[in-house]
């Protein structure tokens, strides 16, 4: 339990409290309490810069703790304080954190807007690492919303920024993330050779990393390479890659759901090579068993969709219908459109009498996604345009204020000159 504020002057107490809140030897609850006391004393002092600095100390702790409700509240306050005292770094940091929270809470419009505003400020402040991170975050949101062209543009901007920075582990990991993102975008656009090129570049950066991120990055990139091989129709190459990934004895313990997903992909790829291969069904059933232990709904949905397609092909219609319906319902629940479309095709194949209605649902969803993608591209462009217009308006207002100040100063100088001239004339008259 944190103690009361240390004795001494108000400002000294605030500094001591902030230092205590940074102490790694204290538990998180005590550190937060010390930071909260610093904020209270700072607000009593009524100095905006002091309040802002104490708020930032408390914000860091909420960020570490993933306590998003107070984190958002305090950074909304930080943003207003920072704007008031024109602290550009604090404004940019508040934008970053607010975007981060909204992104996690799937408030993607406002997240993108915060990230965009933060990116512009970090760019002007020449904080290139943060500039690149926010460009990457913007591109990630655009990818999730299927604005592939916009996502690629921002990812390439981020790539050009980071490539100029020192090759630290953090920057290498960012370069891996950016190249992996561009590879994913390329695969979505069916530019498979380009996707493989960027996946290979991602692997080259992952191999240079000397921390725990290296294992994850390499695993993720190799999984993506196998997926691109399969989508390109290179089934033997995809199968070989999945088998290579599964040679890692630590994978199952590292991430059971991912292990199950790779087993599923191996099974499905083997099915595409030879539907009668005897190893396919055991691979699917093992994947289902492991994902049940992992309690991962997304992977369960994926396995169900692929397993249903295989079961239908080998004539096990009841089982195919069960797993396809399971995957379809889960996909509808979370709006996983890719799997909704996949399961609708399988539904139409299994249920011949209702095939037309399922195919119509498929066409309707496909058309709505095309329209949504167009709308999303316009939405992100509009956010950037509106933000640019606001900045231009603020700059114009600043220019007008500057012109007014210059004009006022000029007028004062003229009036002062006239006053001095008049005074001198009166002195001369009095002398005469």
C-alpha positions as CSV (number, residue, x, y, z in Angstrom):
1,X,0.0,0.0,0.0
2,X,1.4,3.4,-1.0
3,X,2.1,5.9,1.8
4,X,1.0,9.5,1.9
5,X,2.8,12.2,0.0
6,X,6.4,12.8,1.3
7,X,6.9,16.0,3.3
8,X,8.6,19.0,1.8
9,X,7.6,21.7,-0.7
10,X,4.7,21.0,-3.0
11,X,6.9,20.8,-6.1
12,X,9.5,18.6,-4.3
13,X,6.7,16.3,-3.2
14,X,5.4,16.0,-6.7
15,X,8.9,15.1,-8.0
16,X,9.3,12.5,-5.2
17,X,5.9,10.9,-5.9
18,X,6.7,10.7,-9.6
19,X,10.0,9.0,-8.9
20,X,8.3,6.6,-6.5
21,X,5.8,5.7,-9.3
22,X,8.7,4.7,-11.5
23,X,10.3,2.4,-8.9
24,X,10.6,-1.1,-10.2
25,X,10.9,-2.4,-6.6
26,X,7.3,-1.4,-5.8
27,X,4.2,-3.3,-6.8
28,X,2.0,-1.9,-9.6
29,X,-0.8,-0.8,-7.2
30,X,1.6,1.3,-5.1
31,X,3.2,2.8,-8.1
32,X,-0.3,3.9,-9.4
33,X,-1.2,5.3,-6.1
34,X,1.9,7.4,-5.9
35,X,1.3,8.6,-9.5
36,X,-2.3,9.5,-8.6
37,X,-1.1,11.5,-5.5
38,X,1.3,13.4,-7.8
39,X,-1.6,14.3,-10.1
40,X,-3.7,15.5,-7.2
41,X,-0.8,17.7,-5.9
42,X,-0.2,19.0,-9.4
43,X,-3.8,20.0,-9.8
44,X,-3.7,21.9,-6.5
45,X,-0.6,23.8,-7.9
46,X,-2.7,24.7,-11.0
47,X,0.3,24.7,-13.4
48,X,-0.6,23.1,-16.7
49,X,2.9,21.8,-17.5
50,X,3.2,20.2,-14.0
51,X,-0.3,18.5,-14.3
52,X,0.6,17.2,-17.8
53,X,3.9,15.7,-16.6
54,X,2.2,14.0,-13.6
55,X,-0.6,12.8,-15.9
56,X,2.0,11.3,-18.3
57,X,3.6,9.3,-15.4
58,X,0.2,7.9,-14.5
59,X,-0.6,7.2,-18.1
60,X,2.5,5.1,-18.5
61,X,1.4,2.9,-15.6
62,X,-2.1,2.4,-17.0
63,X,-0.6,1.5,-20.3
64,X,1.6,-1.1,-18.8
65,X,-1.4,-2.5,-16.8
66,X,-3.7,-2.4,-19.9
67,X,-6.2,-0.4,-17.9
68,X,-7.8,1.3,-20.9
69,X,-10.7,3.2,-19.4
70,X,-8.7,5.5,-17.1
71,X,-5.9,5.5,-19.8
72,X,-8.3,7.0,-22.3
73,X,-9.7,9.5,-19.9
74,X,-6.3,10.8,-18.8
75,X,-5.0,11.1,-22.4
76,X,-8.0,13.1,-23.5
77,X,-7.1,15.4,-20.7
78,X,-3.4,15.3,-21.7
79,X,-4.3,16.2,-25.2
80,X,-6.2,19.3,-24.1
81,X,-3.4,20.4,-21.7
82,X,-0.7,19.7,-24.3
83,X,-2.6,21.8,-26.9
84,X,-3.0,24.6,-24.3
85,X,0.7,24.9,-23.6
86,X,1.7,23.9,-27.2
87,X,3.8,20.9,-26.2
88,X,4.0,19.2,-29.6
89,X,5.6,16.0,-28.3
90,X,2.9,15.5,-25.7
91,X,0.2,16.2,-28.3
92,X,1.7,13.5,-30.6
93,X,2.0,11.0,-27.7
94,X,-1.6,11.5,-26.7
95,X,-2.8,11.0,-30.3
96,X,-0.7,7.7,-30.4
97,X,-2.2,6.4,-27.2
98,X,-5.8,7.4,-28.0
99,X,-5.4,5.7,-31.4
100,X,-4.0,2.6,-29.8
101,X,-6.9,2.3,-27.4
102,X,-9.6,2.9,-30.1
103,X,-7.8,0.4,-32.4
104,X,-8.0,-2.3,-29.7
105,X,-11.6,-1.5,-29.1
106,X,-12.4,-1.8,-32.8
107,X,-13.2,2.0,-33.1
108,X,-11.3,2.0,-36.4
109,X,-12.4,5.4,-37.8
110,X,-11.3,7.3,-34.7
111,X,-8.2,5.2,-34.3
112,X,-7.2,6.0,-37.9
113,X,-7.8,9.7,-37.4
114,X,-5.7,9.7,-34.1
115,X,-2.9,7.8,-35.8
116,X,-3.0,10.1,-38.8
117,X,-2.8,13.2,-36.7
118,X,0.0,11.7,-34.6
119,X,1.9,10.6,-37.7
120,X,1.9,14.2,-39.1
121,X,3.2,15.6,-35.8
122,X,5.9,13.0,-35.4
123,X,7.0,13.6,-39.0
124,X,7.3,17.3,-38.3
125,X,9.2,16.6,-35.1
126,X,11.5,14.3,-37.0
127,X,10.7,11.4,-34.6
128,X,11.2,8.9,-37.4
129,X,10.6,5.7,-35.4
130,X,7.2,6.9,-34.1
131,X,6.3,8.3,-37.6
132,X,6.9,4.8,-39.1
133,X,5.0,3.0,-36.3
134,X,1.9,5.1,-36.9
135,X,2.1,4.7,-40.7
136,X,2.3,0.9,-40.1
137,X,-0.7,1.1,-37.7
138,X,-2.7,3.1,-40.3
139,X,-1.8,0.5,-43.0
140,X,-2.9,-2.3,-40.6
141,X,-6.3,-0.7,-40.1
142,X,-6.7,-0.2,-43.9
143,X,-5.8,-3.9,-44.5
144,X,-8.4,-5.0,-42.0
145,X,-10.9,-2.9,-43.7
146,X,-9.8,-4.2,-47.1
147,X,-8.5,-0.8,-48.4
148,X,-5.6,-2.7,-49.9
149,X,-4.2,0.1,-52.1
150,X,-4.3,2.7,-49.2
151,X,-2.7,0.1,-46.9
152,X,0.2,-0.6,-49.4
153,X,0.9,3.2,-49.8
154,X,1.2,3.8,-46.1
155,X,3.2,0.6,-45.6
156,X,5.7,1.6,-48.3
157,X,6.0,5.1,-46.7
158,X,6.8,3.4,-43.4
159,X,9.3,1.1,-45.0
160,X,11.2,4.1,-46.6
161,X,11.4,5.8,-43.2
162,X,12.6,2.8,-41.2
163,X,15.2,1.8,-43.8
164,X,17.1,5.1,-43.0
165,X,17.3,4.3,-39.3
166,X,20.0,2.3,-37.4
167,X,19.5,-1.5,-37.5
168,X,18.4,-1.9,-33.9
169,X,16.3,-4.9,-32.9
170,X,13.3,-2.7,-32.5
171,X,13.8,-1.2,-36.0
172,X,14.5,-4.6,-37.5
173,X,11.3,-6.0,-36.0
174,X,9.4,-3.0,-37.4
175,X,10.9,-3.7,-40.8
176,X,9.8,-7.4,-40.5
177,X,6.2,-6.2,-39.6
178,X,6.1,-3.8,-42.6
179,X,7.4,-6.4,-45.1
180,X,5.0,-9.0,-43.7
181,X,2.1,-6.5,-44.1
182,X,3.0,-5.7,-47.7
183,X,3.3,-9.5,-48.4
184,X,-0.2,-10.0,-46.9
185,X,-1.6,-7.1,-49.0
186,X,0.0,-8.6,-52.2
187,X,-1.5,-12.0,-51.5
188,X,-5.0,-10.4,-51.0
189,X,-4.5,-8.7,-54.4
190,X,-3.4,-12.1,-55.8
191,X,0.0,-10.8,-56.6
192,X,1.6,-14.0,-55.4
193,X,5.1,-13.5,-56.7
194,X,5.3,-10.1,-55.1
195,X,3.9,-11.7,-51.8
196,X,6.7,-14.3,-51.9
197,X,9.3,-11.6,-52.5
198,X,8.2,-9.6,-49.5
199,X,7.9,-12.7,-47.3
200,X,11.5,-13.5,-48.2
201,X,12.5,-10.0,-47.3
202,X,10.6,-10.3,-44.0
203,X,12.5,-13.5,-43.2
204,X,15.8,-11.8,-43.9
205,X,15.0,-9.1,-41.4
206,X,13.7,-11.6,-38.8
207,X,17.0,-13.5,-39.0
208,X,18.9,-10.4,-38.0
209,X,16.9,-9.9,-34.8
210,X,18.6,-10.9,-31.5
211,X,15.6,-11.1,-29.1
212,X,12.5,-13.3,-28.5
213,X,10.6,-11.7,-31.4
214,X,12.8,-13.6,-33.9
215,X,11.1,-17.0,-33.2
216,X,7.6,-15.6,-33.7
217,X,8.5,-13.5,-36.8
218,X,10.2,-16.5,-38.5
219,X,7.3,-18.8,-37.7
220,X,4.7,-16.3,-38.9
221,X,6.6,-15.6,-42.2
222,X,7.1,-19.3,-43.0
223,X,3.4,-20.0,-42.4
224,X,2.6,-17.1,-44.8
225,X,5.0,-18.5,-47.4
226,X,3.3,-21.9,-47.3
227,X,-0.1,-20.2,-47.6
228,X,1.0,-18.2,-50.7
229,X,2.4,-21.4,-52.3
230,X,-1.0,-23.0,-51.8
231,X,-3.0,-20.1,-53.1
232,X,-0.7,-19.9,-56.1
233,X,-1.4,-23.6,-56.8
234,X,2.0,-24.9,-55.8
235,X,0.6,-27.6,-53.5
236,X,3.7,-29.8,-53.1
237,X,5.8,-26.8,-52.2
238,X,3.1,-25.7,-49.7
239,X,3.0,-29.1,-48.2
240,X,6.7,-29.3,-47.8
241,X,6.8,-25.9,-46.1
242,X,4.0,-27.0,-43.6
243,X,5.9,-30.2,-42.8
244,X,9.1,-28.1,-42.3
245,X,7.3,-25.8,-39.8
246,X,5.9,-28.8,-37.9
247,X,9.4,-30.2,-37.4
248,X,9.7,-27.6,-34.6
249,X,9.2,-29.6,-31.4
250,X,8.5,-26.5,-29.4
251,X,5.6,-25.2,-31.6
252,X,2.8,-27.1,-29.8
253,X,3.9,-25.8,-26.4
254,X,4.4,-22.3,-27.8
255,X,1.0,-21.9,-29.3
256,X,-1.5,-24.8,-29.4
257,X,-4.0,-23.0,-31.5
258,X,-1.4,-22.1,-34.1
259,X,-0.2,-25.7,-34.1
260,X,-3.7,-26.9,-34.8
261,X,-4.1,-24.3,-37.6
262,X,-0.9,-25.5,-39.3
263,X,-2.0,-29.1,-39.0
264,X,-5.3,-28.1,-40.6
265,X,-3.5,-26.3,-43.5
266,X,-1.3,-29.4,-44.0
267,X,-4.4,-31.6,-44.1
268,X,-6.2,-29.3,-46.6
269,X,-3.1,-28.9,-48.8
270,X,-2.8,-32.7,-48.9
271,X,-6.4,-33.0,-49.8
272,X,-5.8,-30.6,-52.8
273,X,-3.0,-32.9,-53.9
274,X,-4.9,-36.2,-53.4
275,X,-8.4,-36.3,-51.8
276,X,-7.9,-40.0,-51.1
277,X,-4.7,-39.7,-49.1
278,X,-5.2,-41.7,-45.8
279,X,-3.3,-39.1,-43.7
280,X,-5.9,-36.3,-44.2
281,X,-8.6,-37.3,-41.8
282,X,-6.2,-38.0,-38.9
283,X,-4.6,-34.6,-39.4
284,X,-8.0,-32.9,-39.2
285,X,-9.2,-34.8,-36.1
286,X,-5.9,-34.1,-34.4
287,X,-6.3,-30.4,-35.2
288,X,-9.8,-30.4,-33.8
289,X,-8.7,-32.1,-30.6
290,X,-5.9,-29.6,-30.0
291,X,-8.0,-26.5,-30.8
292,X,-10.6,-27.7,-28.3
293,X,-7.9,-27.7,-25.6
294,X,-6.8,-24.3,-26.7
295,X,-10.4,-23.0,-26.7
296,X,-9.9,-20.9,-29.7
297,X,-13.1,-20.1,-31.6
298,X,-11.4,-18.5,-34.7
299,X,-9.2,-21.5,-35.3
300,X,-12.2,-23.8,-34.7
301,X,-14.2,-21.9,-37.4
302,X,-11.3,-22.2,-39.8
303,X,-10.9,-25.9,-39.2
304,X,-14.6,-26.5,-39.6
305,X,-14.7,-24.8,-43.0
306,X,-11.8,-26.8,-44.4
307,X,-12.8,-30.1,-42.9
308,X,-16.4,-29.8,-44.2
309,X,-15.1,-29.3,-47.8
310,X,-12.9,-32.4,-47.5
311,X,-15.7,-34.5,-45.9
312,X,-18.1,-33.4,-48.7
313,X,-15.6,-34.4,-51.3
314,X,-15.2,-38.0,-49.9
315,X,-18.9,-38.5,-49.5
316,X,-19.4,-38.0,-45.8
317,X,-22.3,-35.6,-46.2
318,X,-23.8,-35.6,-42.7
319,X,-20.4,-34.8,-41.1
320,X,-19.7,-32.3,-43.8
321,X,-23.0,-30.5,-43.1
322,X,-22.3,-30.5,-39.3
323,X,-18.9,-28.9,-39.5
324,X,-19.9,-26.5,-42.3
325,X,-22.9,-25.3,-40.4
326,X,-20.7,-24.9,-37.3
327,X,-18.2,-22.8,-39.1
328,X,-20.9,-20.8,-40.9
329,X,-22.7,-19.8,-37.7
330,X,-19.4,-18.8,-36.0
331,X,-18.4,-16.7,-39.1
332,X,-21.8,-15.0,-39.1
333,X,-21.5,-14.2,-35.4
334,X,-18.2,-12.4,-35.9
335,X,-18.7,-11.1,-39.4
336,X,-15.8,-13.2,-40.8
337,X,-16.8,-12.6,-44.4
338,X,-14.1,-14.7,-46.0
339,X,-15.4,-17.8,-44.1
340,X,-19.0,-16.9,-44.7
341,X,-18.4,-16.9,-48.5
342,X,-16.4,-20.2,-48.2
343,X,-19.1,-22.0,-46.2
344,X,-21.9,-20.7,-48.5
345,X,-20.2,-22.4,-51.5
346,X,-20.0,-25.7,-49.5
347,X,-23.6,-25.3,-48.4
348,X,-24.7,-25.0,-52.0
349,X,-22.8,-28.1,-52.9
350,X,-24.1,-30.2,-50.0
351,X,-27.8,-28.9,-50.2
352,X,-28.6,-29.2,-53.9
353,X,-32.3,-28.3,-53.3
354,X,-31.4,-25.0,-51.5
355,X,-28.3,-24.3,-53.7
356,X,-29.8,-21.3,-55.4
357,X,-30.6,-19.4,-52.2
358,X,-27.1,-20.0,-50.8
359,X,-25.5,-18.9,-54.1
360,X,-27.7,-15.7,-54.1
361,X,-26.6,-15.0,-50.5
362,X,-23.0,-15.4,-51.7
363,X,-23.5,-13.0,-54.6
364,X,-25.3,-10.5,-52.4
365,X,-22.5,-10.5,-49.8
366,X,-19.7,-10.3,-52.4
367,X,-21.4,-7.3,-54.0
368,X,-21.9,-5.6,-50.7
369,X,-18.2,-6.1,-49.8
370,X,-17.1,-4.5,-53.1
371,X,-19.3,-1.5,-52.3
372,X,-18.0,-1.4,-48.7
373,X,-14.4,-1.4,-49.9
374,X,-15.0,1.5,-52.2
375,X,-16.7,3.4,-49.3
376,X,-13.9,2.6,-46.9
377,X,-11.2,3.9,-49.3
378,X,-13.2,7.1,-49.6
379,X,-13.6,7.3,-45.8
380,X,-9.9,7.1,-45.0
381,X,-9.1,9.6,-47.8
382,X,-11.8,11.9,-46.3
383,X,-10.2,11.7,-42.8
384,X,-6.8,12.7,-44.2
385,X,-8.4,15.5,-46.3
386,X,-10.4,16.9,-43.4
387,X,-7.4,16.8,-41.1
388,X,-5.3,18.5,-43.7
389,X,-8.0,21.2,-44.1
390,X,-8.2,21.8,-40.3
391,X,-4.4,22.1,-40.2
392,X,-4.5,24.6,-43.1
393,X,-7.2,26.6,-41.4
394,X,-5.2,26.7,-38.1
395,X,-2.1,27.8,-40.0
396,X,-4.2,30.5,-41.9
397,X,-5.5,31.7,-38.5
398,X,-2.0,31.8,-37.1
399,X,-0.8,33.8,-40.2
400,X,-3.7,36.2,-39.8
401,X,-2.9,36.6,-36.1
402,X,0.7,37.2,-37.0
403,X,-0.3,39.8,-39.6
404,X,-2.5,41.5,-37.1
405,X,0.3,41.6,-34.5
406,X,2.7,43.0,-37.1
407,X,0.2,45.6,-38.2
408,X,-0.6,46.5,-34.6
409,X,3.1,46.9,-33.8
410,X,3.7,49.0,-36.9
411,X,0.7,51.2,-36.0
412,X,2.1,51.6,-32.4
413,X,5.5,52.6,-33.8
414,X,3.9,55.2,-36.1
415,X,1.9,56.6,-33.2
416,X,4.9,56.6,-31.0
417,X,6.9,58.4,-33.7
418,X,4.1,61.0,-34.2
419,X,3.9,61.5,-30.4
420,X,7.7,62.0,-30.2
421,X,7.5,64.4,-33.2
422,X,4.7,66.4,-31.6
423,X,6.5,66.5,-28.3
424,X,9.7,67.8,-29.9
425,X,7.8,70.5,-31.8
426,X,6.1,71.7,-28.6
427,X,9.6,71.9,-26.9
428,X,10.9,74.0,-29.8
429,X,7.9,76.3,-29.5
430,X,8.4,76.7,-25.8
431,X,12.1,77.5,-26.3
432,X,11.2,80.2,-28.7
